[in-house]
């Protein structure tokens, strides 16, 4: 059976790869810090940097990865760009992970 034909309970190989890529986003503590910081609402890079005590270059790099993974979204207001969680699913994923490690 070719990889592209692989099915596990109705999940395609492509979906499995996308799911693995999604979970890779949660494998970095800086990205988790950024996501937690955005639980309170949208913030610009300067605010996120101050909250998590990291430099702008590192935060911007992680925000790009999180945006590509559709975990955060952005909006422009003049020269400023504000970031927020893409949707409530992000909080749910993190909450479920936290609940799991606390068992």
Backbone as a printed PyTorch tensor [residue, N CA C, xyz], in Angstrom:
tensor([[[  0.8470,  -1.1780,   0.0000],
         [  0.0000,   0.0000,   0.0000],
         [  0.8950,   1.2450,   0.0000]],

        [[  0.6830,   2.1460,  -0.9220],
         [  1.4580,   3.3810,  -1.0180],
         [  1.0770,   4.3210,   0.1180]],

        [[  2.0250,   5.1690,   0.5210],
         [  1.7580,   6.1230,   1.6040],
         [  0.5440,   6.9900,   1.3300]],

        [[  0.3560,   7.3920,   0.0690],
         [ -0.7680,   8.2750,  -0.2450],
         [ -2.1030,   7.5580,  -0.1020]],

        [[ -2.0860,   6.2140,  -0.0860],
         [ -3.3180,   5.4340,   0.0650],
         [ -3.6150,   5.0880,   1.5150]],

        [[ -2.6820,   5.4050,   2.4140],
         [ -2.8120,   5.0250,   3.8080],
         [ -3.9860,   5.7290,   4.4710]],

        [[ -4.8000,   4.9620,   5.1510],
         [ -5.9350,   5.5300,   5.8920],
         [ -5.9630,   4.8960,   7.2820]],

        [[ -6.1400,   5.7080,   8.2770],
         [ -6.2850,   5.2390,   9.6480],
         [ -7.5330,   5.8970,  10.2000]],

        [[ -8.5870,   5.1070,  10.3260],
         [ -9.8590,   5.6270,  10.8370],
         [-10.2980,   6.8900,  10.1060]],

        [[-10.1780,   6.8660,   8.7840],
         [-10.6500,   7.9790,   7.9830],
         [ -9.7180,   9.1750,   7.9240]],

        [[ -8.4740,   9.0300,   8.3810],
         [ -7.5090,  10.1220,   8.3480],
         [ -6.4940,   9.8280,   7.2520]],

        [[ -6.3460,  10.7660,   6.3420],
         [ -5.4020,  10.5680,   5.2390],
         [ -3.9700,  10.8120,   5.7020]],

        [[ -3.0340,  10.3470,   4.9020],
         [ -1.6170,  10.5680,   5.1840],
         [ -1.3250,  12.0730,   5.2290]],

        [[ -1.9270,  12.8190,   4.3280],
         [ -1.7290,  14.2740,   4.3060],
         [ -2.2160,  14.9110,   5.6040]],

        [[ -3.3810,  14.4710,   6.0930],
         [ -3.9110,  15.0060,   7.3540],
         [ -3.0080,  14.6420,   8.5230]],

        [[ -2.4490,  13.4320,   8.5080],
         [ -1.5340,  13.0230,   9.5710],
         [ -0.2930,  13.9090,   9.5810]],

        [[  0.2250,  14.2160,   8.4020],
         [  1.4010,  15.0830,   8.3090],
         [  1.0780,  16.4940,   8.7820]],

        [[ -0.0970,  17.0140,   8.4170],
         [ -0.5030,  18.3440,   8.8590],
         [ -0.6820,  18.3830,  10.3730]],

        [[ -1.2360,  17.3180,  10.9390],
         [ -1.4120,  17.2410,  12.3840],
         [ -0.0580,  17.1980,  13.0920]],

        [[  0.8790,  16.4290,  12.5400],
         [  2.2230,  16.3670,  13.1200],
         [  2.8790,  17.7480,  13.0770]],

        [[  2.7180,  18.4720,  11.9580],
         [  3.2750,  19.8190,  11.8540],
         [  2.6460,  20.7600,  12.8700]],

        [[  1.3400,  20.6320,  13.0740],
         [  0.6590,  21.4640,  14.0700],
         [  1.2480,  21.2220,  15.4570]],

        [[  1.3920,  19.9570,  15.8300],
         [  1.9060,  19.6580,  17.1680],
         [  3.3680,  20.0610,  17.3300]],

        [[  4.1290,  20.1290,  16.2350],
         [  5.5040,  20.6220,  16.3230],
         [  5.5370,  22.0660,  16.8090]],

        [[  4.4990,  22.8320,  16.4970],
         [  4.4330,  24.2310,  16.9350],
         [  4.3880,  24.3370,  18.4540]],

        [[  3.8920,  23.3180,  19.1140],
         [  3.7890,  23.3210,  20.5790],
         [  5.0390,  22.7420,  21.2430]],

        [[  6.0590,  22.4210,  20.4360],
         [  7.2710,  21.8050,  20.9610],
         [  8.3260,  22.8210,  21.3750]],

        [[  8.0030,  24.0890,  21.3200],
         [  8.9520,  25.1380,  21.6580],
         [  8.3640,  26.0030,  22.7750]],

        [[  9.0820,  26.1190,  23.8760],
         [  8.5460,  26.8540,  25.0270],
         [  8.3380,  28.3420,  24.7310]],

        [[  9.1340,  28.9190,  23.8350],
         [  8.9310,  30.3280,  23.4750],
         [  7.5820,  30.5050,  22.7850]],

        [[  7.2480,  29.5960,  21.8850],
         [  5.9610,  29.6960,  21.2050],
         [  4.8140,  29.5290,  22.1970]],

        [[  4.9750,  28.6280,  23.1540],
         [  3.9390,  28.4370,  24.1770],
         [  3.7810,  29.7160,  25.0050]],

        [[  4.8950,  30.3500,  25.3710],
         [  4.8400,  31.6070,  26.1270],
         [  4.0700,  32.6690,  25.3480]],

        [[  4.3500,  32.7710,  24.0630],
         [  3.6680,  33.7640,  23.2240],
         [  2.1770,  33.4720,  23.1850]],

        [[  1.8190,  32.2150,  22.9860],
         [  0.3990,  31.8560,  22.9380],
         [ -0.2870,  32.1750,  24.2620]],

        [[  0.3530,  31.8070,  25.3760],
         [ -0.2140,  32.1370,  26.6910],
         [ -0.3840,  33.6470,  26.8480]],

        [[  0.6040,  34.4010,  26.3840],
         [  0.5450,  35.8540,  26.5010],
         [ -0.6400,  36.4190,  25.7220]],

        [[ -0.9810,  35.7900,  24.6290],
         [ -2.0930,  36.2680,  23.8040],
         [ -3.4580,  35.8080,  24.3130]],

        [[ -3.4820,  35.0010,  25.3700],
         [ -4.7610,  34.6120,  25.9880],
         [ -5.5330,  35.8570,  26.4310]],

        [[ -4.7990,  36.9090,  26.8270],
         [ -5.4260,  38.1370,  27.3400],
         [ -5.9770,  39.0370,  26.2370]],

        [[ -5.6730,  38.7280,  24.9970],
         [ -6.1220,  39.5640,  23.8890],
         [ -4.9600,  39.9680,  23.0030]],

        [[ -5.2620,  40.7690,  22.0020],
         [ -4.2390,  41.1220,  21.0180],
         [ -3.1860,  42.0570,  21.5920]],

        [[ -1.9750,  41.8840,  21.0630],
         [ -0.8330,  42.6850,  21.5000],
         [  0.0900,  42.8910,  20.3170]],

        [[  0.8780,  43.9590,  20.3980],
         [  1.8940,  44.1450,  19.3650],
         [  3.1880,  43.4670,  19.8160]],

        [[  4.1620,  43.4260,  18.9250],
         [  5.4170,  42.7220,  19.2190],
         [  6.1210,  43.3080,  20.4330]],

        [[  6.1160,  44.6230,  20.5490],
         [  6.7760,  45.2830,  21.6840],
         [  6.1710,  44.8160,  23.0060]],

        [[  4.8500,  44.7410,  23.0610],
         [  4.1720,  44.2920,  24.2850],
         [  4.5040,  42.8340,  24.5920]],

        [[  4.4940,  41.9930,  23.5580],
         [  4.8120,  40.5730,  23.7610],
         [  6.2480,  40.4300,  24.2630]],

        [[  7.1770,  41.1690,  23.6450],
         [  8.5850,  41.1100,  24.0660],
         [  8.7450,  41.4770,  25.5370]],

        [[  8.0590,  42.5300,  25.9530],
         [  8.1450,  42.9600,  27.3560],
         [  7.5520,  41.9010,  28.2790]],

        [[  6.4210,  41.3220,  27.8800],
         [  5.7480,  40.3450,  28.7330],
         [  6.5650,  39.0720,  28.9240]],

        [[  7.1810,  38.5870,  27.8450],
         [  7.8980,  37.3050,  27.9560],
         [  9.4140,  37.4920,  28.0680]],

        [[  9.8440,  38.7720,  28.1170],
         [ 11.2540,  39.1190,  28.3200],
         [ 12.1700,  38.4770,  27.2830]],

        [[ 11.8360,  38.7380,  26.0190],
         [ 12.6590,  38.2580,  24.9080],
         [ 12.8430,  39.3840,  23.9070]],

        [[ 13.8660,  39.2590,  23.0620],
         [ 14.1280,  40.3150,  22.0870],
         [ 13.1720,  40.2250,  20.8960]],

        [[ 13.0410,  41.3380,  20.2070],
         [ 12.0760,  41.4530,  19.1220],
         [ 12.3520,  40.4790,  17.9900]],

        [[ 13.6030,  40.2610,  17.6600],
         [ 13.9460,  39.3600,  16.5650],
         [ 13.4460,  37.9430,  16.8460]],

        [[ 13.6920,  37.4640,  18.0630],
         [ 13.2700,  36.1070,  18.4340],
         [ 11.7460,  35.9910,  18.4460]],

        [[ 11.0770,  36.9860,  18.9940],
         [  9.6090,  36.9610,  19.0660],
         [  9.0120,  37.0340,  17.6700]],

        [[  9.5310,  37.9130,  16.8330],
         [  9.0160,  38.0500,  15.4710],
         [  9.1700,  36.7480,  14.6900]],

        [[ 10.3030,  36.0980,  14.8630],
         [ 10.5410,  34.8120,  14.2020],
         [  9.4900,  33.7780,  14.6210]],

        [[  9.2150,  33.6930,  15.9060],
         [  8.2420,  32.7170,  16.4050],
         [  6.8140,  33.1020,  15.9890]],

        [[  6.5180,  34.3890,  15.9480],
         [  5.1940,  34.8260,  15.5040],
         [  4.9490,  34.4370,  14.0480]],

        [[  5.9790,  34.5460,  13.2130],
         [  5.8340,  34.1270,  11.8080],
         [  5.4850,  32.6480,  11.7230]],

        [[  6.1790,  31.8270,  12.5130],
         [  5.9080,  30.3810,  12.5120],
         [  4.4880,  30.1030,  13.0030]],

        [[  4.0800,  30.7810,  14.0680],
         [  2.7370,  30.5820,  14.6220],
         [  1.6570,  31.0460,  13.6460]],

        [[  1.9440,  32.0990,  12.9130],
         [  0.9800,  32.6060,  11.9350],
         [  0.8640,  31.6270,  10.7620]],

        [[  1.9740,  31.1050,  10.3040],
         [  1.9750,  30.1170,   9.2220],
         [  1.1800,  28.8840,   9.6230]],

        [[  1.2680,  28.5070,  10.9020],
         [  0.5480,  27.3380,  11.4140],
         [ -0.9080,  27.6570,  11.7480]],

        [[ -1.3270,  28.8920,  11.5030],
         [ -2.7010,  29.3430,  11.7590],
         [ -3.0820,  29.2800,  13.2400]],

        [[ -2.0840,  29.5240,  14.0930],
         [ -2.3410,  29.5810,  15.5290],
         [ -2.5120,  31.0140,  16.0010]],

        [[ -1.9110,  31.9580,  15.2820],
         [ -2.1230,  33.3760,  15.5560],
         [ -2.5010,  34.0750,  14.2550]],

        [[ -3.1480,  35.2200,  14.4200],
         [ -3.4810,  36.0630,  13.2720],
         [ -3.0050,  37.4660,  13.5840]],

        [[ -2.9540,  38.3050,  12.5640],
         [ -2.4790,  39.6720,  12.7780],
         [ -3.3960,  40.6480,  12.0650]],

        [[ -3.3360,  41.8680,  12.5560],
         [ -4.0300,  42.9670,  11.8860],
         [ -3.1500,  44.1990,  11.9970]],

        [[ -3.1830,  45.0050,  10.9600],
         [ -2.3840,  46.2230,  10.9170],
         [ -3.2370,  47.4130,  11.3440]],

        [[ -2.6380,  48.2660,  12.1650],
         [ -3.2750,  49.5270,  12.5610],
         [ -2.2110,  50.6020,  12.3880]],

        [[ -2.2250,  51.2710,  11.2390],
         [ -1.1650,  52.2250,  10.9270],
         [  0.1310,  51.4640,  10.7140]],

        [[  1.1550,  51.8370,  11.4700],
         [  2.4460,  51.1440,  11.3620],
         [  2.5290,  49.9330,  12.2870]],

        [[  1.6300,  49.8540,  13.2380],
         [  1.6730,  48.7680,  14.2230],
         [  0.9280,  47.5350,  13.7120]],

        [[  1.4640,  46.3630,  14.0650],
         [  0.8050,  45.0960,  13.7630],
         [  0.4460,  44.4490,  15.0900]],

        [[ -0.7970,  44.0740,  15.2210],
         [ -1.2920,  43.4450,  16.4420],
         [ -1.5600,  41.9700,  16.1870]],

        [[ -1.1520,  41.1520,  17.1330],
         [ -1.3170,  39.7030,  17.0310],
         [ -2.3320,  39.2210,  18.0550]],

        [[ -3.0650,  38.1870,  17.6810],
         [ -4.0200,  37.5460,  18.5920],
         [ -4.1090,  36.0720,  18.2370]],

        [[ -4.7000,  35.3030,  19.1400],
         [ -4.9170,  33.8930,  18.8490],
         [ -5.8480,  33.7880,  17.6480]],

        [[ -5.5990,  32.8190,  16.7970],
         [ -6.4110,  32.6680,  15.5900],
         [ -7.8610,  32.3490,  15.9210]],

        [[ -8.0720,  31.4990,  16.9370],
         [ -9.4330,  31.1900,  17.3840],
         [ -9.3700,  30.5130,  18.7560]],

        [[-10.5200,  30.1940,  19.2920],
         [-10.5920,  29.5900,  20.6350],
         [-10.0010,  28.1830,  20.6860]],

        [[ -9.8560,  27.5300,  19.5270],
         [ -9.2740,  26.1880,  19.5120],
         [ -7.8640,  26.1750,  20.0910]],

        [[ -7.1400,  27.2660,  19.9060],
         [ -5.7650,  27.3360,  20.4120],
         [ -5.7600,  27.2100,  21.9340]],

        [[ -6.6560,  27.9330,  22.5910],
         [ -6.7650,  27.8230,  24.0520],
         [ -7.1470,  26.4070,  24.4570]],

        [[ -8.0480,  25.8040,  23.7130],
         [ -8.5090,  24.4420,  24.0290],
         [ -7.3620,  23.4420,  23.9260]],

        [[ -6.5720,  23.5490,  22.8640],
         [ -5.4400,  22.6290,  22.6810],
         [ -4.4670,  22.7510,  23.8470]],

        [[ -4.1470,  23.9940,  24.2190],
         [ -3.2030,  24.2120,  25.3170],
         [ -3.7970,  23.7320,  26.6400]],

        [[ -5.0580,  24.0360,  26.8810],
         [ -5.7090,  23.6100,  28.1220],
         [ -5.7320,  22.0860,  28.2300]],

        [[ -6.0140,  21.4160,  27.1330],
         [ -6.0420,  19.9450,  27.1570],
         [ -4.6500,  19.3780,  27.3980]],

        [[ -3.6390,  19.9910,  26.8000],
         [ -2.2640,  19.5440,  27.0320],
         [ -1.8600,  19.7460,  28.4820]],

        [[ -2.2220,  20.8960,  29.0400],
         [ -1.8980,  21.1790,  30.4400],
         [ -2.6170,  20.1910,  31.3620]],

        [[ -3.8770,  19.9300,  31.0730],
         [ -4.6370,  18.9630,  31.8650],
         [ -3.9870,  17.5820,  31.7990]],

        [[ -3.5160,  17.2090,  30.6350],
         [ -2.8920,  15.9000,  30.4650],
         [ -1.6150,  15.7750,  31.3030]],

        [[ -0.7760,  16.8110,  31.2970],
         [  0.4720,  16.7040,  32.0570],
         [  0.2550,  16.7850,  33.5650]],

        [[ -0.8940,  17.3090,  33.9720],
         [ -1.1920,  17.4110,  35.4070],
         [ -1.8220,  16.1480,  35.9760]],

        [[ -2.1560,  15.1890,  35.1260],
         [ -2.7830,  13.9420,  35.6040],
         [ -1.8330,  13.1220,  36.4250]]])
